Amino acid sequence: MSDLYLNFRGVDIEVDITSYYEGDPGRISGPPEDCYPPEPAEVEFEITCELAGLADILMEEYYEGIEEMILEEYIPDEIGSDLDWFSR
């Protein structure tokens, strides 16, 4: 079962999210010992598409673009689901 279906540069792809970290806004006010920088969201994924071999090319050439699209579109079903969650 795919987590997300996207159209990347005219190619329909199925995205399987293998791990996801929603990020952390950090804390930039208050006592210095309680502050820490923000952390961006992170996602690990695999893609498939109908054209044989194209998924590998897309992952090699356009990984960052696909990752950005996923981070904009993906909403996990629930925290603590079967994903491999990162911890701080």
trRosetta pair geometry for C-beta under 8 A, 3 or more apart (Angstrom, degrees):
i j d omega theta_ij theta_ji phi_ij phi_ji
2 5 6.3 82 111 -64 140 77
2 14 4.0 -99 -102 -173 152 104
2 15 6.2 96 -170 57 105 42
2 16 5.7 -95 -125 -72 64 71
2 48 7.8 -122 -91 42 121 106
3 15 5.9 -66 64 101 89 83
3 16 5.9 112 3 -132 98 35
3 17 4.3 -33 37 5 166 100
3 45 8.0 -112 48 -126 129 110
3 74 6.8 28 137 -130 117 110
4 14 7.6 147 83 -163 50 48
4 15 4.2 -16 68 59 98 116
4 17 7.0 68 0 -36 109 103
4 70 6.5 138 73 -129 162 84
4 73 6.1 113 -152 112 136 120
4 74 5.6 -73 -63 -92 145 89
5 12 6.9 -3 -176 -169 98 93
5 13 7.4 168 -154 86 53 46
5 14 5.8 -25 -103 -106 74 63
5 15 7.2 -167 -81 15 24 84
6 12 7.6 164 90 -150 40 49
6 13 5.4 -15 65 61 86 93
6 15 6.1 37 4 -22 110 122
6 66 7.5 143 85 -146 153 83
6 69 5.7 96 -152 138 152 133
6 70 7.3 -89 -43 -78 150 68
6 73 6.7 161 -90 41 111 166
7 10 6.8 10 175 -112 99 13
7 11 6.9 157 -159 71 60 33
7 12 5.5 -29 -101 -92 76 61
7 13 7.5 152 -103 16 25 75
8 11 5.6 -29 69 62 75 90
8 13 5.6 -4 15 7 111 127
8 58 6.8 98 95 -154 139 133
8 62 6.9 145 160 127 133 146
8 65 7.1 122 -156 120 118 108
8 66 5.7 -12 -109 -99 157 88
8 69 6.4 -152 -96 18 102 168
9 62 7.3 -110 -3 -119 137 167
11 49 5.7 1 166 -143 108 157
11 51 7.4 -74 -141 19 117 124
11 54 6.6 -150 -150 151 148 138
11 58 7.0 -134 83 -83 152 140
12 49 6.4 143 88 -136 59 99
12 50 7.2 35 71 -2 102 106
13 47 4.7 -8 -179 -168 124 120
13 48 7.0 146 -160 72 73 35
13 49 4.7 -54 -104 -73 69 105
13 55 7.1 129 -131 -109 108 89
13 58 7.0 -143 -90 117 144 169
13 66 7.5 -36 77 -133 161 124
14 47 6.6 146 74 -157 50 63
14 48 4.9 -17 58 60 104 88
14 49 7.0 171 13 -78 75 51
15 45 5.3 -10 -170 -174 96 136
15 46 7.6 149 -156 77 51 42
15 47 5.4 -26 -99 -100 64 82
15 66 7.7 173 -100 174 122 110
15 70 5.9 -176 -170 -105 161 115
15 74 7.8 -99 107 -79 141 117
16 45 6.3 151 78 -160 49 76
16 46 4.8 -12 59 60 105 92
16 47 7.5 -174 19 -83 74 32
16 48 7.5 40 -11 -3 107 100
17 20 5.5 6 176 -48 128 115
17 43 6.3 -66 -136 -163 100 106
17 44 7.5 102 -166 77 60 53
17 45 5.2 -40 -106 -99 48 95
17 70 7.4 150 -90 -172 100 129
17 74 6.4 111 -75 -144 141 146
17 76 7.8 -126 104 -96 161 87
17 83 6.4 -26 121 -110 107 121
18 44 4.7 -60 68 105 101 99
18 45 6.0 176 8 -98 85 31
18 46 6.3 67 -36 -11 117 93
18 83 7.4 126 152 -143 24 82
18 84 6.4 -2 151 21 70 117
19 42 7.8 -9 114 116 97 96
19 43 7.2 171 91 -153 58 43
19 44 4.4 28 46 38 92 111
19 83 5.7 131 -123 177 43 95
19 84 3.9 -52 -96 69 105 97
19 85 7.1 178 -155 -80 89 21
19 86 6.7 91 166 -41 119 86
20 41 7.7 -9 -171 -176 80 98
20 42 7.3 168 -152 91 38 60
20 43 5.1 5 -110 -112 76 80
20 44 7.6 -132 -61 29 49 66
20 74 7.0 -135 -120 131 140 140
20 76 5.9 177 90 -68 152 123
20 83 5.3 -24 25 175 95 156
20 85 7.3 -33 70 -106 64 64
21 39 7.8 -46 135 127 124 121
21 41 6.3 176 94 -155 66 55
21 42 4.4 18 48 49 108 95
21 43 7.6 -149 30 -67 63 48
21 85 6.9 112 -90 -161 73 64
21 86 3.9 -22 -79 35 128 124
22 41 5.5 -34 -164 -115 30 100
22 76 7.6 -94 -69 6 109 125
23 38 7.2 22 172 175 104 90
23 39 5.4 -169 -153 98 66 73
23 40 5.2 -54 -113 175 120 22
23 41 3.8 -67 -34 -63 110 61
23 42 7.3 134 -69 -7 73 67
24 36 8.0 -8 121 102 132 115
24 38 6.2 -169 95 -151 67 57
24 39 4.4 38 39 38 95 102
24 88 6.8 59 -54 -94 152 125
25 38 5.3 -39 -172 -116 30 107
26 35 7.6 36 167 -173 93 71
26 36 5.5 -134 -147 97 83 68
26 37 5.0 -56 -121 158 143 23
26 38 3.4 -97 -9 -65 120 55
26 39 6.8 134 -60 -8 91 64
27 30 6.5 -26 162 34 115 122
27 34 6.2 -65 115 135 145 81
27 35 5.1 -136 102 -126 88 53
27 36 5.7 50 39 36 87 71
28 35 5.9 69 -118 -148 29 114
28 37 7.8 49 -81 -111 94 45
28 38 7.8 -34 -42 -35 111 91
29 35 7.2 138 26 -96 13 112
30 34 4.9 -49 113 77 125 126
30 35 6.3 168 66 -61 87 88
31 34 4.9 76 67 11 87 105
31 35 7.4 -155 94 -19 44 90
32 35 5.6 -56 -147 23 38 116
39 88 7.9 -179 12 -113 159 96
41 71 5.3 143 91 -143 129 115
42 86 6.5 37 65 -10 127 154
43 67 6.2 169 66 -150 105 86
43 70 5.4 -139 97 114 160 129
43 71 5.9 -160 -3 -74 131 83
43 74 6.7 108 -108 46 151 157
44 84 7.8 -25 52 63 127 118
45 66 7.7 -131 78 131 133 113
45 67 7.4 172 28 -102 120 73
45 70 6.1 -144 -22 -118 160 167
47 55 5.0 -167 100 -149 88 103
47 58 6.4 -64 82 91 145 129
47 59 6.4 -177 36 -67 109 99
47 66 6.7 -70 -47 -174 148 152
48 55 5.3 -30 -121 -88 34 153
49 54 5.4 -61 72 84 127 116
49 55 5.2 168 18 -67 89 90
49 58 7.4 77 -2 2 137 148
51 54 3.9 46 90 -7 109 136
51 55 8.0 162 74 -26 74 71
53 56 5.7 -51 -164 33 54 113
53 57 6.6 50 145 -18 76 104
54 57 5.5 -56 -151 38 41 112
54 58 6.1 42 153 -21 72 105
55 58 5.7 -54 -147 37 30 112
55 59 6.3 31 155 -19 64 107
56 59 5.8 -56 -148 36 30 111
56 60 6.4 25 155 -16 64 109
57 60 5.8 -60 -148 39 30 108
57 61 5.9 0 166 4 69 117
58 61 6.4 -69 -131 51 23 92
58 62 5.2 -45 -165 47 65 111
58 63 7.9 123 140 -66 61 53
58 66 6.6 81 157 -52 105 141
59 62 7.6 -47 -75 59 10 68
59 63 5.6 44 -169 -83 50 92
59 66 7.5 -57 -101 33 52 153
60 63 7.1 3 -117 -36 4 104
62 65 4.5 -50 -174 45 90 117
62 66 5.5 91 123 -24 93 97
63 66 6.0 -64 -150 40 27 107
63 67 6.0 28 155 -22 66 110
64 67 5.5 -52 -143 36 31 115
64 68 6.4 36 156 -22 64 103
65 68 5.7 -50 -149 32 30 113
65 69 6.6 31 152 -16 62 105
66 69 5.7 -55 -152 37 34 113
66 70 6.3 37 150 -22 67 105
67 70 5.6 -54 -149 34 32 113
67 71 6.4 29 155 -18 65 106
68 71 5.9 -55 -148 36 30 109
68 72 6.6 28 153 -17 62 107
69 72 5.8 -60 -153 36 31 111
69 73 6.1 5 160 -1 68 117
70 73 6.1 -74 -141 49 27 97
70 74 5.1 16 174 -22 72 122
71 74 6.6 -40 -104 32 22 105
76 79 6.8 89 102 -77 134 47
76 81 6.2 -162 179 15 109 130
76 83 6.8 -78 -129 -1 128 147
77 81 5.5 85 61 -76 102 150
78 81 5.2 119 66 -57 77 99
79 85 7.9 57 -166 -98 74 145
80 85 7.1 -37 -96 -29 43 147
